[in-house]
Amino acid sequence: MEESGKRLLSYIERIERLEEEKTALAEDIKEVYSEAKGIGLDAPTIRKIVAERKKDKDKLQEEKELLEVYKSAIGMA
């Protein structure tokens, strides 16, 4: 196998290992949500909080304000 082929194979194998790790992590996360649900917590709400904590605070505030504007426009506020 040529050097370029070896390098390509190396990248492919690294990606495959990382994909396996990603799958294992996703299963671990799913298990944590199940544990939380098992003690009476709402998994979708926890997911929303986790997603919000990842966002920039200014961006999150902007999204919340826009949501309120839209809700008000359709009589939900």
mmCIF file of the N, C-alpha and C atoms, coordinates in Angstrom:
data_MODEL
# 
_entry.id   MODEL 
# 
loop_
_atom_site.group_PDB 
_atom_site.id 
_atom_site.type_symbol 
_atom_site.label_atom_id 
_atom_site.label_alt_id 
_atom_site.label_comp_id 
_atom_site.label_asym_id 
_atom_site.label_entity_id 
_atom_site.label_seq_id 
_atom_site.pdbx_PDB_ins_code 
_atom_site.Cartn_x 
_atom_site.Cartn_y 
_atom_site.Cartn_z 
_atom_site.occupancy 
_atom_site.B_iso_or_equiv 
_atom_site.pdbx_formal_charge 
_atom_site.auth_seq_id 
_atom_site.auth_comp_id 
_atom_site.auth_asym_id 
_atom_site.auth_atom_id 
_atom_site.pdbx_PDB_model_num 
ATOM 1   N N  . MET A 1 1  ? 0.848   -1.169 0.000  1.00 0.00 ? 1  MET A N  1 
ATOM 2   C CA . MET A 1 1  ? 0.000   0.000  0.000  1.00 0.00 ? 1  MET A CA 1 
ATOM 3   C C  . MET A 1 1  ? 0.900   1.241  0.000  1.00 0.00 ? 1  MET A C  1 
ATOM 4   N N  . GLU A 1 2  ? 0.529   2.198  -0.822 1.00 0.00 ? 2  GLU A N  1 
ATOM 5   C CA . GLU A 1 2  ? 1.299   3.434  -0.898 1.00 0.00 ? 2  GLU A CA 1 
ATOM 6   C C  . GLU A 1 2  ? 1.114   4.264  0.365  1.00 0.00 ? 2  GLU A C  1 
ATOM 7   N N  . GLU A 1 3  ? 2.019   5.216  0.543  1.00 0.00 ? 3  GLU A N  1 
ATOM 8   C CA . GLU A 1 3  ? 1.973   6.086  1.724  1.00 0.00 ? 3  GLU A CA 1 
ATOM 9   C C  . GLU A 1 3  ? 0.640   6.822  1.824  1.00 0.00 ? 3  GLU A C  1 
ATOM 10  N N  . SER A 1 4  ? 0.134   7.334  0.703  1.00 0.00 ? 4  SER A N  1 
ATOM 11  C CA . SER A 1 4  ? -1.134  8.065  0.733  1.00 0.00 ? 4  SER A CA 1 
ATOM 12  C C  . SER A 1 4  ? -2.284  7.139  1.128  1.00 0.00 ? 4  SER A C  1 
ATOM 13  N N  . GLY A 1 5  ? -2.218  5.891  0.690  1.00 0.00 ? 5  GLY A N  1 
ATOM 14  C CA . GLY A 1 5  ? -3.236  4.912  1.067  1.00 0.00 ? 5  GLY A CA 1 
ATOM 15  C C  . GLY A 1 5  ? -3.180  4.596  2.551  1.00 0.00 ? 5  GLY A C  1 
ATOM 16  N N  . LYS A 1 6  ? -1.966  4.504  3.089  1.00 0.00 ? 6  LYS A N  1 
ATOM 17  C CA . LYS A 1 6  ? -1.797  4.244  4.522  1.00 0.00 ? 6  LYS A CA 1 
ATOM 18  C C  . LYS A 1 6  ? -2.354  5.397  5.351  1.00 0.00 ? 6  LYS A C  1 
ATOM 19  N N  . ARG A 1 7  ? -2.076  6.612  4.892  1.00 0.00 ? 7  ARG A N  1 
ATOM 20  C CA . ARG A 1 7  ? -2.585  7.783  5.620  1.00 0.00 ? 7  ARG A CA 1 
ATOM 21  C C  . ARG A 1 7  ? -4.103  7.818  5.586  1.00 0.00 ? 7  ARG A C  1 
ATOM 22  N N  . LEU A 1 8  ? -4.670  7.526  4.420  1.00 0.00 ? 8  LEU A N  1 
ATOM 23  C CA . LEU A 1 8  ? -6.122  7.502  4.286  1.00 0.00 ? 8  LEU A CA 1 
ATOM 24  C C  . LEU A 1 8  ? -6.726  6.458  5.213  1.00 0.00 ? 8  LEU A C  1 
ATOM 25  N N  . LEU A 1 9  ? -6.140  5.273  5.229  1.00 0.00 ? 9  LEU A N  1 
ATOM 26  C CA . LEU A 1 9  ? -6.623  4.205  6.098  1.00 0.00 ? 9  LEU A CA 1 
ATOM 27  C C  . LEU A 1 9  ? -6.529  4.612  7.566  1.00 0.00 ? 9  LEU A C  1 
ATOM 28  N N  . SER A 1 10 ? -5.468  5.305  7.922  1.00 0.00 ? 10 SER A N  1 
ATOM 29  C CA . SER A 1 10 ? -5.298  5.782  9.292  1.00 0.00 ? 10 SER A CA 1 
ATOM 30  C C  . SER A 1 10 ? -6.428  6.735  9.680  1.00 0.00 ? 10 SER A C  1 
ATOM 31  N N  . TYR A 1 11 ? -6.768  7.661  8.792  1.00 0.00 ? 11 TYR A N  1 
ATOM 32  C CA . TYR A 1 11 ? -7.869  8.588  9.066  1.00 0.00 ? 11 TYR A CA 1 
ATOM 33  C C  . TYR A 1 11 ? -9.193  7.837  9.212  1.00 0.00 ? 11 TYR A C  1 
ATOM 34  N N  . ILE A 1 12 ? -9.418  6.903  8.322  1.00 0.00 ? 12 ILE A N  1 
ATOM 35  C CA . ILE A 1 12 ? -10.661 6.134  8.360  1.00 0.00 ? 12 ILE A CA 1 
ATOM 36  C C  . ILE A 1 12 ? -10.775 5.363  9.668  1.00 0.00 ? 12 ILE A C  1 
ATOM 37  N N  . GLU A 1 13 ? -9.699  4.720  10.085 1.00 0.00 ? 13 GLU A N  1 
ATOM 38  C CA . GLU A 1 13 ? -9.719  3.952  11.332 1.00 0.00 ? 13 GLU A CA 1 
ATOM 39  C C  . GLU A 1 13 ? -9.934  4.856  12.545 1.00 0.00 ? 13 GLU A C  1 
ATOM 40  N N  . ARG A 1 14 ? -9.325  6.039  12.530 1.00 0.00 ? 14 ARG A N  1 
ATOM 41  C CA . ARG A 1 14 ? -9.536  6.989  13.635 1.00 0.00 ? 14 ARG A CA 1 
ATOM 42  C C  . ARG A 1 14 ? -10.991 7.418  13.701 1.00 0.00 ? 14 ARG A C  1 
ATOM 43  N N  . ILE A 1 15 ? -11.571 7.710  12.540 1.00 0.00 ? 15 ILE A N  1 
ATOM 44  C CA . ILE A 1 15 ? -12.978 8.112  12.491 1.00 0.00 ? 15 ILE A CA 1 
ATOM 45  C C  . ILE A 1 15 ? -13.862 6.987  13.007 1.00 0.00 ? 15 ILE A C  1 
ATOM 46  N N  . GLU A 1 16 ? -13.566 5.758  12.600 1.00 0.00 ? 16 GLU A N  1 
ATOM 47  C CA . GLU A 1 16 ? -14.362 4.613  13.061 1.00 0.00 ? 16 GLU A CA 1 
ATOM 48  C C  . GLU A 1 16 ? -14.292 4.466  14.579 1.00 0.00 ? 16 GLU A C  1 
ATOM 49  N N  . ARG A 1 17 ? -13.108 4.624  15.153 1.00 0.00 ? 17 ARG A N  1 
ATOM 50  C CA . ARG A 1 17 ? -12.965 4.534  16.616 1.00 0.00 ? 17 ARG A CA 1 
ATOM 51  C C  . ARG A 1 17 ? -13.765 5.634  17.306 1.00 0.00 ? 17 ARG A C  1 
ATOM 52  N N  . LEU A 1 18 ? -13.681 6.834  16.767 1.00 0.00 ? 18 LEU A N  1 
ATOM 53  C CA . LEU A 1 18 ? -14.425 7.949  17.355 1.00 0.00 ? 18 LEU A CA 1 
ATOM 54  C C  . LEU A 1 18 ? -15.934 7.739  17.242 1.00 0.00 ? 18 LEU A C  1 
ATOM 55  N N  . GLU A 1 19 ? -16.373 7.187  16.124 1.00 0.00 ? 19 GLU A N  1 
ATOM 56  C CA . GLU A 1 19 ? -17.803 6.880  15.965 1.00 0.00 ? 19 GLU A CA 1 
ATOM 57  C C  . GLU A 1 19 ? -18.254 5.861  17.010 1.00 0.00 ? 19 GLU A C  1 
ATOM 58  N N  . GLU A 1 20 ? -17.416 4.870  17.290 1.00 0.00 ? 20 GLU A N  1 
ATOM 59  C CA . GLU A 1 20 ? -17.743 3.882  18.319 1.00 0.00 ? 20 GLU A CA 1 
ATOM 60  C C  . GLU A 1 20 ? -17.845 4.548  19.689 1.00 0.00 ? 20 GLU A C  1 
ATOM 61  N N  . GLU A 1 21 ? -16.910 5.447  19.978 1.00 0.00 ? 21 GLU A N  1 
ATOM 62  C CA . GLU A 1 21 ? -16.937 6.166  21.252 1.00 0.00 ? 21 GLU A CA 1 
ATOM 63  C C  . GLU A 1 21 ? -18.185 7.042  21.347 1.00 0.00 ? 21 GLU A C  1 
ATOM 64  N N  . LYS A 1 22 ? -18.539 7.674  20.234 1.00 0.00 ? 22 LYS A N  1 
ATOM 65  C CA . LYS A 1 22 ? -19.720 8.535  20.208 1.00 0.00 ? 22 LYS A CA 1 
ATOM 66  C C  . LYS A 1 22 ? -20.980 7.718  20.492 1.00 0.00 ? 22 LYS A C  1 
ATOM 67  N N  . THR A 1 23 ? -21.059 6.535  19.915 1.00 0.00 ? 23 THR A N  1 
ATOM 68  C CA . THR A 1 23 ? -22.203 5.661  20.152 1.00 0.00 ? 23 THR A CA 1 
ATOM 69  C C  . THR A 1 23 ? -22.282 5.261  21.615 1.00 0.00 ? 23 THR A C  1 
ATOM 70  N N  . ALA A 1 24 ? -21.145 4.913  22.194 1.00 0.00 ? 24 ALA A N  1 
ATOM 71  C CA . ALA A 1 24 ? -21.116 4.528  23.607 1.00 0.00 ? 24 ALA A CA 1 
ATOM 72  C C  . ALA A 1 24 ? -21.533 5.698  24.494 1.00 0.00 ? 24 ALA A C  1 
ATOM 73  N N  . LEU A 1 25 ? -21.058 6.892  24.182 1.00 0.00 ? 25 LEU A N  1 
ATOM 74  C CA . LEU A 1 25 ? -21.436 8.073  24.961 1.00 0.00 ? 25 LEU A CA 1 
ATOM 75  C C  . LEU A 1 25 ? -22.928 8.366  24.838 1.00 0.00 ? 25 LEU A C  1 
ATOM 76  N N  . ALA A 1 26 ? -23.476 8.219  23.648 1.00 0.00 ? 26 ALA A N  1 
ATOM 77  C CA . ALA A 1 26 ? -24.907 8.450  23.448 1.00 0.00 ? 26 ALA A CA 1 
ATOM 78  C C  . ALA A 1 26 ? -25.724 7.473  24.291 1.00 0.00 ? 26 ALA A C  1 
ATOM 79  N N  . GLU A 1 27 ? -25.268 6.233  24.377 1.00 0.00 ? 27 GLU A N  1 
ATOM 80  C CA . GLU A 1 27 ? -25.957 5.243  25.206 1.00 0.00 ? 27 GLU A CA 1 
ATOM 81  C C  . GLU A 1 27 ? -25.868 5.616  26.684 1.00 0.00 ? 27 GLU A C  1 
ATOM 82  N N  . ASP A 1 28 ? -24.709 6.111  27.112 1.00 0.00 ? 28 ASP A N  1 
ATOM 83  C CA . ASP A 1 28 ? -24.542 6.549  28.503 1.00 0.00 ? 28 ASP A CA 1 
ATOM 84  C C  . ASP A 1 28 ? -25.475 7.711  28.823 1.00 0.00 ? 28 ASP A C  1 
ATOM 85  N N  . ILE A 1 29 ? -25.572 8.659  27.913 1.00 0.00 ? 29 ILE A N  1 
ATOM 86  C CA . ILE A 1 29 ? -26.446 9.814  28.118 1.00 0.00 ? 29 ILE A CA 1 
ATOM 87  C C  . ILE A 1 29 ? -27.900 9.362  28.201 1.00 0.00 ? 29 ILE A C  1 
ATOM 88  N N  . LYS A 1 30 ? -28.279 8.463  27.325 1.00 0.00 ? 30 LYS A N  1 
ATOM 89  C CA . LYS A 1 30 ? -29.649 7.934  27.340 1.00 0.00 ? 30 LYS A CA 1 
ATOM 90  C C  . LYS A 1 30 ? -29.945 7.275  28.682 1.00 0.00 ? 30 LYS A C  1 
ATOM 91  N N  . GLU A 1 31 ? -28.979 6.566  29.218 1.00 0.00 ? 31 GLU A N  1 
ATOM 92  C CA . GLU A 1 31 ? -29.144 5.905  30.510 1.00 0.00 ? 31 GLU A CA 1 
ATOM 93  C C  . GLU A 1 31 ? -29.341 6.924  31.636 1.00 0.00 ? 31 GLU A C  1 
ATOM 94  N N  . VAL A 1 32 ? -28.610 8.028  31.579 1.00 0.00 ? 32 VAL A N  1 
ATOM 95  C CA . VAL A 1 32 ? -28.757 9.071  32.601 1.00 0.00 ? 32 VAL A CA 1 
ATOM 96  C C  . VAL A 1 32 ? -30.161 9.673  32.537 1.00 0.00 ? 32 VAL A C  1 
ATOM 97  N N  . TYR A 1 33 ? -30.663 9.927  31.335 1.00 0.00 ? 33 TYR A N  1 
ATOM 98  C CA . TYR A 1 33 ? -32.028 10.442 31.201 1.00 0.00 ? 33 TYR A CA 1 
ATOM 99  C C  . TYR A 1 33 ? -33.037 9.433  31.750 1.00 0.00 ? 33 TYR A C  1 
ATOM 100 N N  . SER A 1 34 ? -32.807 8.161  31.508 1.00 0.00 ? 34 SER A N  1 
ATOM 101 C CA . SER A 1 34 ? -33.699 7.124  32.038 1.00 0.00 ? 34 SER A CA 1 
ATOM 102 C C  . SER A 1 34 ? -33.671 7.097  33.559 1.00 0.00 ? 34 SER A C  1 
ATOM 103 N N  . GLU A 1 35 ? -32.485 7.256  34.139 1.00 0.00 ? 35 GLU A N  1 
ATOM 104 C CA . GLU A 1 35 ? -32.369 7.302  35.597 1.00 0.00 ? 35 GLU A CA 1 
ATOM 105 C C  . GLU A 1 35 ? -33.153 8.485  36.150 1.00 0.00 ? 35 GLU A C  1 
ATOM 106 N N  . ALA A 1 36 ? -33.010 9.635  35.509 1.00 0.00 ? 36 ALA A N  1 
ATOM 107 C CA . ALA A 1 36 ? -33.729 10.832 35.955 1.00 0.00 ? 36 ALA A CA 1 
ATOM 108 C C  . ALA A 1 36 ? -35.235 10.617 35.857 1.00 0.00 ? 36 ALA A C  1 
ATOM 109 N N  . LYS A 1 37 ? -35.665 10.009 34.768 1.00 0.00 ? 37 LYS A N  1 
ATOM 110 C CA . LYS A 1 37 ? -37.087 9.716  34.591 1.00 0.00 ? 37 LYS A CA 1 
ATOM 111 C C  . LYS A 1 37 ? -37.562 8.748  35.664 1.00 0.00 ? 37 LYS A C  1 
ATOM 112 N N  . GLY A 1 38 ? -36.707 7.809  36.024 1.00 0.00 ? 38 GLY A N  1 
ATOM 113 C CA . GLY A 1 38 ? -37.049 6.813  37.033 1.00 0.00 ? 38 GLY A CA 1 
ATOM 114 C C  . GLY A 1 38 ? -37.321 7.401  38.408 1.00 0.00 ? 38 GLY A C  1 
ATOM 115 N N  . ILE A 1 39 ? -36.763 8.580  38.681 1.00 0.00 ? 39 ILE A N  1 
ATOM 116 C CA . ILE A 1 39 ? -37.035 9.207  39.975 1.00 0.00 ? 39 ILE A CA 1 
ATOM 117 C C  . ILE A 1 39 ? -38.073 10.321 39.851 1.00 0.00 ? 39 ILE A C  1 
ATOM 118 N N  . GLY A 1 40 ? -38.742 10.359 38.699 1.00 0.00 ? 40 GLY A N  1 
ATOM 119 C CA . GLY A 1 40 ? -39.852 11.289 38.539 1.00 0.00 ? 40 GLY A CA 1 
ATOM 120 C C  . GLY A 1 40 ? -39.543 12.597 37.827 1.00 0.00 ? 40 GLY A C  1 
ATOM 121 N N  . LEU A 1 41 ? -38.335 12.751 37.319 1.00 0.00 ? 41 LEU A N  1 
ATOM 122 C CA . LEU A 1 41 ? -37.999 13.973 36.586 1.00 0.00 ? 41 LEU A CA 1 
ATOM 123 C C  . LEU A 1 41 ? -38.439 13.848 35.130 1.00 0.00 ? 41 LEU A C  1 
ATOM 124 N N  . ASP A 1 42 ? -38.691 14.979 34.497 1.00 0.00 ? 42 ASP A N  1 
ATOM 125 C CA . ASP A 1 42 ? -39.155 15.009 33.116 1.00 0.00 ? 42 ASP A CA 1 
ATOM 126 C C  . ASP A 1 42 ? -37.962 15.134 32.167 1.00 0.00 ? 42 ASP A C  1 
ATOM 127 N N  . ALA A 1 43 ? -37.677 14.065 31.442 1.00 0.00 ? 43 ALA A N  1 
ATOM 128 C CA . ALA A 1 43 ? -36.506 14.026 30.561 1.00 0.00 ? 43 ALA A CA 1 
ATOM 129 C C  . ALA A 1 43 ? -36.530 15.113 29.483 1.00 0.00 ? 43 ALA A C  1 
ATOM 130 N N  . PRO A 1 44 ? -37.666 15.366 28.814 1.00 0.00 ? 44 PRO A N  1 
ATOM 131 C CA . PRO A 1 44 ? -37.657 16.432 27.805 1.00 0.00 ? 44 PRO A CA 1 
ATOM 132 C C  . PRO A 1 44 ? -37.305 17.809 28.384 1.00 0.00 ? 44 PRO A C  1 
ATOM 133 N N  . THR A 1 45 ? -37.744 18.067 29.598 1.00 0.00 ? 45 THR A N  1 
ATOM 134 C CA . THR A 1 45 ? -37.413 19.343 30.234 1.00 0.00 ? 45 THR A CA 1 
ATOM 135 C C  . THR A 1 45 ? -35.926 19.404 30.548 1.00 0.00 ? 45 THR A C  1 
ATOM 136 N N  . ILE A 1 46 ? -35.373 18.309 31.008 1.00 0.00 ? 46 ILE A N  1 
ATOM 137 C CA . ILE A 1 46 ? -33.936 18.257 31.281 1.00 0.00 ? 46 ILE A CA 1 
ATOM 138 C C  . ILE A 1 46 ? -33.158 18.471 29.983 1.00 0.00 ? 46 ILE A C  1 
ATOM 139 N N  . ARG A 1 47 ? -33.600 17.840 28.899 1.00 0.00 ? 47 ARG A N  1 
ATOM 140 C CA . ARG A 1 47 ? -32.940 18.015 27.603 1.00 0.00 ? 47 ARG A CA 1 
ATOM 141 C C  . ARG A 1 47 ? -32.947 19.489 27.183 1.00 0.00 ? 47 ARG A C  1 
ATOM 142 N N  . LYS A 1 48 ? -34.087 20.146 27.409 1.00 0.00 ? 48 LYS A N  1 
ATOM 143 C CA . LYS A 1 48 ? -34.194 21.558 27.042 1.00 0.00 ? 48 LYS A CA 1 
ATOM 144 C C  . LYS A 1 48 ? -33.215 22.403 27.862 1.00 0.00 ? 48 LYS A C  1 
ATOM 145 N N  . ILE A 1 49 ? -33.112 22.119 29.149 1.00 0.00 ? 49 ILE A N  1 
ATOM 146 C CA . ILE A 1 49 ? -32.185 22.858 30.004 1.00 0.00 ? 49 ILE A CA 1 
ATOM 147 C C  . ILE A 1 49 ? -30.744 22.630 29.549 1.00 0.00 ? 49 ILE A C  1 
ATOM 148 N N  . VAL A 1 50 ? -30.404 21.383 29.247 1.00 0.00 ? 50 VAL A N  1 
ATOM 149 C CA . VAL A 1 50 ? -29.050 21.068 28.777 1.00 0.00 ? 50 VAL A CA 1 
ATOM 150 C C  . VAL A 1 50 ? -28.751 21.851 27.493 1.00 0.00 ? 50 VAL A C  1 
ATOM 151 N N  . ALA A 1 51 ? -29.714 21.881 26.579 1.00 0.00 ? 51 ALA A N  1 
ATOM 152 C CA . ALA A 1 51 ? -29.528 22.613 25.320 1.00 0.00 ? 51 ALA A CA 1 
ATOM 153 C C  . ALA A 1 51 ? -29.359 24.107 25.574 1.00 0.00 ? 51 ALA A C  1 
ATOM 154 N N  . GLU A 1 52 ? -30.168 24.654 26.491 1.00 0.00 ? 52 GLU A N  1 
ATOM 155 C CA . GLU A 1 52 ? -30.067 26.083 26.790 1.00 0.00 ? 52 GLU A CA 1 
ATOM 156 C C  . GLU A 1 52 ? -28.729 26.425 27.432 1.00 0.00 ? 52 GLU A C  1 
ATOM 157 N N  . ARG A 1 53 ? -28.226 25.552 28.286 1.00 0.00 ? 53 ARG A N  1 
ATOM 158 C CA . ARG A 1 53 ? -26.950 25.817 28.958 1.00 0.00 ? 53 ARG A CA 1 
ATOM 159 C C  . ARG A 1 53 ? -25.781 25.841 27.975 1.00 0.00 ? 53 ARG A C  1 
ATOM 160 N N  . LYS A 1 54 ? -25.937 25.179 26.826 1.00 0.00 ? 54 LYS A N  1 
ATOM 161 C CA . LYS A 1 54 ? -24.888 25.159 25.805 1.00 0.00 ? 54 LYS A CA 1 
ATOM 162 C C  . LYS A 1 54 ? -24.826 26.475 25.031 1.00 0.00 ? 54 LYS A C  1 
ATOM 163 N N  . LYS A 1 55 ? -25.950 27.187 24.982 1.00 0.00 ? 55 LYS A N  1 
ATOM 164 C CA . LYS A 1 55 ? -26.040 28.383 24.153 1.00 0.00 ? 55 LYS A CA 1 
ATOM 165 C C  . LYS A 1 55 ? -25.407 29.595 24.829 1.00 0.00 ? 55 LYS A C  1 
ATOM 166 N N  . ASP A 1 56 ? -24.989 30.513 23.990 1.00 0.00 ? 56 ASP A N  1 
ATOM 167 C CA . ASP A 1 56 ? -24.508 31.807 24.453 1.00 0.00 ? 56 ASP A CA 1 
ATOM 168 C C  . ASP A 1 56 ? -25.657 32.519 25.167 1.00 0.00 ? 56 ASP A C  1 
ATOM 169 N N  . LYS A 1 57 ? -25.370 33.134 26.304 1.00 0.00 ? 57 LYS A N  1 
ATOM 170 C CA . LYS A 1 57 ? -26.411 33.775 27.110 1.00 0.00 ? 57 LYS A CA 1 
ATOM 171 C C  . LYS A 1 57 ? -27.157 34.859 26.332 1.00 0.00 ? 57 LYS A C  1 
ATOM 172 N N  . ASP A 1 58 ? -26.449 35.654 25.565 1.00 0.00 ? 58 ASP A N  1 
ATOM 173 C CA . ASP A 1 58 ? -27.103 36.709 24.783 1.00 0.00 ? 58 ASP A CA 1 
ATOM 174 C C  . ASP A 1 58 ? -28.005 36.115 23.707 1.00 0.00 ? 58 ASP A C  1 
ATOM 175 N N  . LYS A 1 59 ? -27.527 35.084 23.046 1.00 0.00 ? 59 LYS A N  1 
ATOM 176 C CA . LYS A 1 59 ? -28.320 34.422 22.005 1.00 0.00 ? 59 LYS A CA 1 
ATOM 177 C C  . LYS A 1 59 ? -29.566 33.796 22.617 1.00 0.00 ? 59 LYS A C  1 
ATOM 178 N N  . LEU A 1 60 ? -29.418 33.178 23.769 1.00 0.00 ? 60 LEU A N  1 
ATOM 179 C CA . LEU A 1 60 ? -30.549 32.558 24.452 1.00 0.00 ? 60 LEU A CA 1 
ATOM 180 C C  . LEU A 1 60 ? -31.583 33.618 24.830 1.00 0.00 ? 60 LEU A C  1 
ATOM 181 N N  . GLN A 1 61 ? -31.138 34.737 25.363 1.00 0.00 ? 61 GLN A N  1 
ATOM 182 C CA . GLN A 1 61 ? -32.058 35.815 25.742 1.00 0.00 ? 61 GLN A CA 1 
ATOM 183 C C  . GLN A 1 61 ? -32.791 36.344 24.518 1.00 0.00 ? 61 GLN A C  1 
ATOM 184 N N  . GLU A 1 62 ? -32.067 36.493 23.422 1.00 0.00 ? 62 GLU A N  1 
ATOM 185 C CA . GLU A 1 62 ? -32.675 36.964 22.180 1.00 0.00 ? 62 GLU A CA 1 
ATOM 186 C C  . GLU A 1 62 ? -33.764 35.998 21.711 1.00 0.00 ? 62 GLU A C  1 
ATOM 187 N N  . GLU A 1 63 ? -33.500 34.702 21.785 1.00 0.00 ? 63 GLU A N  1 
ATOM 188 C CA . GLU A 1 63 ? -34.483 33.695 21.379 1.00 0.00 ? 63 GLU A CA 1 
ATOM 189 C C  . GLU A 1 63 ? -35.721 33.751 22.268 1.00 0.00 ? 63 GLU A C  1 
ATOM 190 N N  . LYS A 1 64 ? -35.523 33.912 23.572 1.00 0.00 ? 64 LYS A N  1 
ATOM 191 C CA . LYS A 1 64 ? -36.653 33.984 24.501 1.00 0.00 ? 64 LYS A CA 1 
ATOM 192 C C  . LYS A 1 64 ? -37.513 35.214 24.221 1.00 0.00 ? 64 LYS A C  1 
ATOM 193 N N  . GLU A 1 65 ? -36.865 36.341 23.964 1.00 0.00 ? 65 GLU A N  1 
ATOM 194 C CA . GLU A 1 65 ? -37.607 37.565 23.664 1.00 0.00 ? 65 GLU A CA 1 
ATOM 195 C C  . GLU A 1 65 ? -38.405 37.417 22.376 1.00 0.00 ? 65 GLU A C  1 
ATOM 196 N N  . LEU A 1 66 ? -37.805 36.842 21.360 1.00 0.00 ? 66 LEU A N  1 
ATOM 197 C CA . LEU A 1 66 ? -38.495 36.640 20.093 1.00 0.00 ? 66 LEU A CA 1 
ATOM 198 C C  . LEU A 1 66 ? -39.668 35.680 20.262 1.00 0.00 ? 66 LEU A C  1 
ATOM 199 N N  . LEU A 1 67 ? -39.478 34.654 21.059 1.00 0.00 ? 67 LEU A N  1 
ATOM 200 C CA . LEU A 1 67 ? -40.558 33.713 21.336 1.00 0.00 ? 67 LEU A CA 1 
ATOM 201 C C  . LEU A 1 67 ? -41.743 34.438 21.974 1.00 0.00 ? 67 LEU A C  1 
ATOM 202 N N  . GLU A 1 68 ? -41.469 35.325 22.916 1.00 0.00 ? 68 GLU A N  1 
ATOM 203 C CA . GLU A 1 68 ? -42.535 36.082 23.569 1.00 0.00 ? 68 GLU A CA 1 
ATOM 204 C C  . GLU A 1 68 ? -43.245 37.007 22.581 1.00 0.00 ? 68 GLU A C  1 
ATOM 205 N N  . VAL A 1 69 ? -42.501 37.631 21.677 1.00 0.00 ? 69 VAL A N  1 
ATOM 206 C CA . VAL A 1 69 ? -43.105 38.488 20.658 1.00 0.00 ? 69 VAL A CA 1 
ATOM 207 C C  . VAL A 1 69 ? -44.053 37.669 19.792 1.00 0.00 ? 69 VAL A C  1 
ATOM 208 N N  . TYR A 1 70 ? -43.600 36.500 19.355 1.00 0.00 ? 70 TYR A N  1 
ATOM 209 C CA . TYR A 1 70 ? -44.433 35.647 18.506 1.00 0.00 ? 70 TYR A CA 1 
ATOM 210 C C  . TYR A 1 70 ? -45.661 35.156 19.260 1.00 0.00 ? 70 TYR A C  1 
ATOM 211 N N  . LYS A 1 71 ? -45.489 34.757 20.508 1.00 0.00 ? 71 LYS A N  1 
ATOM 212 C CA . LYS A 1 71 ? -46.626 34.297 21.311 1.00 0.00 ? 71 LYS A CA 1 
ATOM 213 C C  . LYS A 1 71 ? -47.649 35.418 21.478 1.00 0.00 ? 71 LYS A C  1 
ATOM 214 N N  . SER A 1 72 ? -47.156 36.607 21.734 1.00 0.00 ? 72 SER A N  1 
ATOM 215 C CA . SER A 1 72 ? -48.040 37.754 21.901 1.00 0.00 ? 72 SER A CA 1 
ATOM 216 C C  . SER A 1 72 ? -48.810 38.025 20.613 1.00 0.00 ? 72 SER A C  1 
ATOM 217 N N  . ALA A 1 73 ? -48.140 37.881 19.488 1.00 0.00 ? 73 ALA A N  1 
ATOM 218 C CA . ALA A 1 73 ? -48.765 38.146 18.193 1.00 0.00 ? 73 ALA A CA 1 
ATOM 219 C C  . ALA A 1 73 ? -49.921 37.200 17.901 1.00 0.00 ? 73 ALA A C  1 
ATOM 220 N N  . ILE A 1 74 ? -49.885 36.001 18.487 1.00 0.00 ? 74 ILE A N  1 
ATOM 221 C CA . ILE A 1 74 ? -50.973 35.047 18.234 1.00 0.00 ? 74 ILE A CA 1 
ATOM 222 C C  . ILE A 1 74 ? -51.868 34.856 19.453 1.00 0.00 ? 74 ILE A C  1 
ATOM 223 N N  . GLY A 1 75 ? -51.726 35.764 20.433 1.00 0.00 ? 75 GLY A N  1 
ATOM 224 C CA . GLY A 1 75 ? -52.602 35.739 21.594 1.00 0.00 ? 75 GLY A CA 1 
ATOM 225 C C  . GLY A 1 75 ? -52.278 34.691 22.636 1.00 0.00 ? 75 GLY A C  1 
ATOM 226 N N  . MET A 1 76 ? -51.046 34.242 22.688 1.00 0.00 ? 76 MET A N  1 
ATOM 227 C CA . MET A 1 76 ? -50.663 33.226 23.679 1.00 0.00 ? 76 MET A CA 1 
ATOM 228 C C  . MET A 1 76 ? -50.002 33.830 24.908 1.00 0.00 ? 76 MET A C  1 
ATOM 229 N N  . ALA A 1 77 ? -49.697 35.114 24.876 1.00 0.00 ? 77 ALA A N  1 
ATOM 230 C CA . ALA A 1 77 ? -48.980 35.718 26.007 1.00 0.00 ? 77 ALA A CA 1 
ATOM 231 C C  . ALA A 1 77 ? -49.924 36.439 26.940 1.00 0.00 ? 77 ALA A C  1 
# 
